[in-house]
Amino acid sequence: MSYEFDEIVETIKMTELENFDIRTVTLGINLRDCIGSDIKTTKNKVYEKILKYGRHHVQYASEIEKTYGISIANKRIAVTPVSIPFDCFGSDELVELAVTLDKAAGEIGVDYIAGYSALVQKGFSTGELELIKSIPEVMKATKRVCSSVNVASTKAGINIDAVNMMSEIIKKTAEVTKDDNSVGCAKLVTYCNIPEDNPFVAGAFHGVSEPEVTLNVGISGPGVVLDAIKEAGNVDLQKLAEVIKRTVFKTTRAGELIGRKVAEKHGIPFGIVDISLAPTPAQGDSIADVLKAMGVEDVGAPGTTAALAMLNDAVKKAGLMASSSVGGMSGAFIPVSEDQGMISAVKSGNLTIEKLEAMTAVCSVGLDMIAVAGDIPAASIAGIIADECAIGIINDKTTAVRIIPVYGKTVGDSVNFGGLLGEAPVMKVSRLKSDNFVNRGGRIPAPMRSLTN
């Protein structure tokens, strides 16, 4: 993959003036060969293998940063979904294993280690039930471990029993981490159609079809797109889509270059580049600001969903033109607490959960980093998750819910999680009940579009 001089000059401009960075370089590691005769042996094998491949991850990424002058915001690790190789252990032993993952991540110096995960869209194994049961204690006992549970897919439908279980787990996680603003829920996400090669936390893991070890990269760049839209001026929407495509083409090329160079340092295969526009709380690095620059008065106005759909489509088309290694989720993220423009729209009353849900039908993932009152009923959380899963299975796309019931907080309050997690205004949720629906349990069957063979 060769690069023209003009591309390099434009990349320098993007990094210096437009907040462009590589959001994450995520090292994926297979742990399926780490099962031992007991939990002690297993923990040792897991720790040694993560250090074997990850010991120099931060160093190599930092060297590439200096060489190319492009910031890499986060260095992370993703492992095989823990419930798969370690299905034989009980919840207490799995907590010990999670603490080992946390210790290894701390030793290496990465921001997060993800993959404390289970895939239960069609039912539970004994080990998966044990893992899900252990999640609140894991979120309390660790700093860097991230957890995800896939409860639905287009091929399997929606496992409502798993949805109900996760709503209770989210409530309990919020309770056991209440002294830290229930931040444990910020490291826990419930998915539909989860991808195997997603480099972004909290939903990253190293899928079973992945090689022994691989390097995936997630790019950023809302600020770059924002400046391009402003520079384009009052053009029609077709021309504006072309402006966005050309811009994301460049960020994708830069992102893949960095990812491949870090992989070369490791001496491992390069996996994918996730081209998602991922905002941060920093000024000028907001998806909301991009949508406003496209012409809506504020996020939540009529036309917001159409603008987001156009943005997401242009991002995907650009990525596919720029690289043959696009993967993960690759679109536009709309996390509330991590986007200054979204925070402002919620505080002003312009953006509601209902409008956000509509937007998730056309964006890259789902309801992300949503703070709600701590006394929200578990059944209401289950209803929210079920709604997002329905959007996912019907549209054959990834959706997710990362919701934080903040203990002691109510609508109108605000919670500061710090760093990239940002600030979350507590959002209003309908008081109408869905108990009688979700408590039926069972599984919502797979939709018609699942029959593709």
GIKAJO-V130740 format. One record per pair of residues at least 6 apart in sequence whose C-alpha atoms are under 6 Angstrom apart, sorted by the first residue. I is the first residue (numbers start at 1). J is the second residue. D is the distance in Angstrom with one decimal. If there is no record, write none. Layout:
BEGIN
i=I j=J d=D
i=I j=J d=D
END
This chain:
BEGIN
i=14 j=20 d=5.4
i=18 j=223 d=5.0
i=18 j=224 d=5.0
i=19 j=223 d=5.6
i=20 j=221 d=4.8
i=21 j=71 d=5.1
i=21 j=72 d=6.0
i=21 j=220 d=5.8
i=22 j=72 d=4.6
i=22 j=219 d=4.5
i=22 j=220 d=5.8
i=23 j=72 d=5.9
i=23 j=73 d=5.0
i=23 j=74 d=5.9
i=23 j=218 d=5.5
i=23 j=219 d=5.0
i=23 j=220 d=5.5
i=24 j=74 d=4.6
i=24 j=75 d=5.6
i=24 j=217 d=5.7
i=24 j=218 d=5.1
i=25 j=75 d=5.3
i=25 j=216 d=6.0
i=25 j=217 d=4.5
i=26 j=76 d=4.6
i=26 j=77 d=5.1
i=26 j=199 d=5.4
i=26 j=215 d=5.8
i=26 j=216 d=5.2
i=27 j=77 d=4.7
i=27 j=214 d=6.0
i=27 j=215 d=4.7
i=28 j=77 d=5.9
i=28 j=78 d=4.7
i=28 j=79 d=5.7
i=28 j=206 d=5.2
i=28 j=213 d=5.4
i=28 j=214 d=5.1
i=29 j=79 d=4.9
i=29 j=213 d=4.7
i=30 j=79 d=5.9
i=30 j=80 d=5.3
i=30 j=212 d=5.2
i=31 j=80 d=5.6
i=32 j=85 d=5.0
i=34 j=42 d=6.0
i=34 j=45 d=5.3
i=34 j=46 d=5.7
i=35 j=42 d=5.1
i=36 j=42 d=4.4
i=43 j=97 d=5.9
i=47 j=104 d=5.8
i=55 j=108 d=5.3
i=61 j=262 d=5.8
i=65 j=71 d=5.6
i=75 j=110 d=5.2
i=76 j=110 d=5.2
i=76 j=111 d=5.7
i=76 j=112 d=5.3
i=76 j=113 d=5.9
i=77 j=113 d=4.7
i=78 j=113 d=5.6
i=78 j=114 d=4.7
i=78 j=115 d=5.6
i=78 j=204 d=5.9
i=78 j=205 d=4.7
i=78 j=206 d=5.5
i=79 j=115 d=5.0
i=79 j=205 d=5.3
i=79 j=206 d=4.8
i=80 j=115 d=5.9
i=80 j=205 d=5.9
i=80 j=206 d=4.6
i=80 j=207 d=6.0
i=81 j=115 d=4.8
i=81 j=116 d=5.8
i=81 j=117 d=4.7
i=82 j=116 d=5.2
i=82 j=117 d=5.7
i=83 j=118 d=5.5
i=83 j=128 d=5.5
i=87 j=127 d=4.1
i=88 j=127 d=5.9
i=90 j=130 d=5.6
i=91 j=130 d=4.8
i=91 j=131 d=5.8
i=91 j=134 d=5.1
i=95 j=138 d=5.6
i=102 j=144 d=5.7
i=102 j=145 d=5.8
i=112 j=144 d=4.4
i=112 j=145 d=6.0
i=113 j=144 d=5.8
i=113 j=145 d=5.1
i=114 j=145 d=5.7
i=114 j=146 d=4.6
i=114 j=204 d=5.5
i=114 j=205 d=5.8
i=115 j=205 d=4.4
i=116 j=147 d=4.6
i=117 j=147 d=5.4
i=117 j=148 d=4.8
i=117 j=149 d=5.4
i=118 j=128 d=6.0
i=118 j=149 d=4.9
i=119 j=149 d=5.9
i=119 j=150 d=4.8
i=120 j=150 d=5.9
i=120 j=151 d=5.3
i=121 j=150 d=6.0
i=121 j=151 d=4.1
i=121 j=152 d=4.3
i=121 j=159 d=5.3
i=122 j=156 d=5.8
i=136 j=173 d=4.3
i=139 j=184 d=5.1
i=140 j=177 d=5.9
i=146 j=187 d=4.8
i=146 j=202 d=5.2
i=147 j=188 d=4.9
i=148 j=188 d=5.7
i=148 j=189 d=4.9
i=148 j=190 d=5.7
i=148 j=203 d=5.3
i=149 j=190 d=5.1
i=150 j=190 d=5.9
i=150 j=191 d=4.4
i=150 j=192 d=5.6
i=151 j=159 d=5.6
i=151 j=162 d=5.9
i=151 j=192 d=5.9
i=152 j=158 d=4.3
i=152 j=159 d=5.9
i=152 j=192 d=4.6
i=153 j=192 d=5.4
i=153 j=193 d=4.7
i=153 j=393 d=5.7
i=154 j=393 d=4.2
i=154 j=396 d=5.7
i=154 j=446 d=5.9
i=154 j=450 d=5.6
i=155 j=446 d=5.7
i=155 j=450 d=4.9
i=156 j=446 d=5.1
i=157 j=444 d=5.5
i=157 j=445 d=4.7
i=157 j=446 d=3.7
i=158 j=443 d=5.5
i=158 j=444 d=4.9
i=159 j=443 d=4.5
i=160 j=441 d=5.3
i=160 j=442 d=5.6
i=160 j=443 d=5.4
i=161 j=441 d=5.2
i=161 j=442 d=5.8
i=163 j=382 d=5.7
i=164 j=382 d=5.4
i=167 j=378 d=5.3
i=167 j=381 d=5.5
i=167 j=382 d=5.2
i=168 j=378 d=5.7
i=173 j=184 d=6.0
i=174 j=182 d=4.3
i=177 j=184 d=5.8
i=178 j=407 d=5.7
i=181 j=406 d=5.9
i=182 j=406 d=5.4
i=185 j=404 d=5.3
i=187 j=202 d=5.4
i=189 j=401 d=5.8
i=189 j=402 d=4.7
i=190 j=400 d=5.5
i=190 j=401 d=5.3
i=191 j=400 d=4.3
i=192 j=389 d=5.4
i=192 j=398 d=5.7
i=192 j=399 d=5.3
i=192 j=400 d=6.0
i=193 j=398 d=4.8
i=194 j=398 d=5.9
i=195 j=328 d=5.9
i=196 j=207 d=4.4
i=197 j=328 d=5.2
i=198 j=204 d=5.0
i=198 j=328 d=4.0
i=199 j=216 d=5.8
i=199 j=218 d=5.9
i=214 j=269 d=5.3
i=214 j=270 d=5.8
i=214 j=271 d=5.7
i=215 j=263 d=5.7
i=215 j=270 d=5.0
i=215 j=271 d=5.4
i=216 j=271 d=5.0
i=216 j=272 d=5.0
i=217 j=259 d=5.5
i=217 j=273 d=4.9
i=218 j=273 d=5.8
i=218 j=274 d=4.6
i=219 j=255 d=5.8
i=219 j=275 d=5.5
i=220 j=277 d=5.0
i=220 j=278 d=5.0
i=221 j=277 d=5.7
i=222 j=277 d=5.6
i=222 j=285 d=5.3
i=222 j=286 d=5.8
i=222 j=287 d=5.9
i=223 j=284 d=5.5
i=223 j=285 d=4.7
i=226 j=290 d=5.1
i=241 j=314 d=5.9
i=245 j=314 d=5.2
i=245 j=318 d=4.7
i=248 j=318 d=5.8
i=249 j=318 d=4.8
i=249 j=319 d=5.8
i=249 j=322 d=5.3
i=256 j=273 d=5.8
i=260 j=270 d=5.7
i=263 j=270 d=5.5
i=272 j=325 d=4.9
i=272 j=326 d=5.4
i=272 j=327 d=5.3
i=273 j=326 d=5.0
i=273 j=327 d=5.9
i=274 j=326 d=5.9
i=274 j=327 d=5.3
i=274 j=328 d=5.2
i=274 j=330 d=5.0
i=275 j=330 d=4.6
i=276 j=330 d=4.2
i=276 j=331 d=4.3
i=276 j=332 d=5.2
i=277 j=332 d=4.7
i=278 j=333 d=5.4
i=279 j=285 d=5.4
i=279 j=286 d=5.0
i=279 j=339 d=5.6
i=280 j=338 d=5.0
i=280 j=339 d=5.3
i=281 j=338 d=4.9
i=281 j=339 d=4.8
i=281 j=340 d=5.0
i=281 j=422 d=5.7
i=286 j=339 d=5.3
i=286 j=341 d=6.0
i=288 j=341 d=4.9
i=288 j=342 d=5.7
i=289 j=341 d=5.9
i=292 j=298 d=5.8
i=300 j=350 d=5.3
i=300 j=351 d=4.7
i=305 j=359 d=5.1
i=309 j=362 d=5.1
i=312 j=331 d=5.1
i=312 j=332 d=5.6
i=312 j=363 d=5.9
i=315 j=331 d=6.0
i=329 j=364 d=5.9
i=331 j=364 d=4.5
i=332 j=363 d=5.6
i=332 j=364 d=5.0
i=333 j=364 d=5.7
i=335 j=368 d=4.5
i=335 j=369 d=5.3
i=336 j=342 d=5.2
i=336 j=343 d=5.8
i=336 j=369 d=5.6
i=337 j=369 d=5.7
i=337 j=422 d=5.1
i=337 j=423 d=4.8
i=337 j=424 d=4.4
i=338 j=421 d=5.5
i=338 j=422 d=5.0
i=345 j=351 d=5.3
i=360 j=366 d=4.9
i=365 j=398 d=5.6
i=365 j=399 d=4.6
i=365 j=400 d=5.9
i=366 j=399 d=4.7
i=366 j=400 d=4.6
i=366 j=401 d=5.9
i=367 j=401 d=4.8
i=368 j=401 d=5.8
i=368 j=402 d=4.8
i=369 j=402 d=5.3
i=369 j=403 d=5.7
i=370 j=403 d=4.8
i=370 j=404 d=6.0
i=371 j=403 d=6.0
i=371 j=404 d=4.7
i=371 j=405 d=5.9
i=371 j=424 d=5.8
i=371 j=426 d=4.8
i=372 j=405 d=4.8
i=372 j=426 d=4.8
i=372 j=427 d=5.1
i=373 j=405 d=5.4
i=373 j=406 d=5.7
i=373 j=409 d=5.4
i=373 j=410 d=4.5
i=374 j=405 d=4.3
i=374 j=406 d=4.5
i=374 j=407 d=4.1
i=374 j=408 d=6.0
i=374 j=409 d=5.9
i=379 j=435 d=5.4
i=392 j=398 d=5.6
i=392 j=399 d=5.2
i=411 j=426 d=5.0
i=411 j=427 d=5.6
i=411 j=428 d=5.7
i=412 j=426 d=5.7
i=413 j=426 d=5.5
i=414 j=424 d=5.6
i=414 j=425 d=4.2
i=414 j=426 d=5.7
i=415 j=423 d=5.6
i=415 j=424 d=5.1
i=416 j=423 d=4.3
i=417 j=423 d=5.9
END
